[in-house]
Every structure is written in C-alpha cells, then in structure tokens.
Amino acid sequence: IELTPLVACDPSTPQDVLWHIAEYAPQLRAWLVANPNATPAMLEYLAQVGGPGVPRALQVLLESLESRGS
C-alpha cells in the first residue's frame, strides 16, 4: 500500500495502517488528525511526537470541536 495523504485521512483505512503512518511517516501525521477514525490515543500520540503541520492540525480540530459544542 502506498502511503499518501488520502490514505492517512480515509476513514476506511485500517487502524494498523493508521498507526504505521503515525509511527513511521511523520510527513503524513497532520493528515491523520483529519481522519474521523483517529482514536483519542492516536491524537495524543501525535500531539506528543509532532511532525510537520501537526500542531496546527490539532488546533483546527480542537477549534472545530469547541464551535460544535457552543
């Protein structure tokens, strides 16, 4: 399987592939944040290890969740 942004944010991508991306493809980590099937544990991991665009992606996600709650 070719690891691409589309694979990283596709809700049908299996969890084991998502975790592989989280661990071994830092350039795709920000795309995982956009995946609706990213688990809280995965988001926590991404927050800890970072990567290009990860802090901003997490900020956008949190702002989106906050605006839904208001």
Secondary structure by P-SEA (a helix, b strand, c coil): ccccccccccccccaaaaaaaacccccaaaaaaacccccaaaaaaaaaacccaaaaaaaaaaaaaaaaac
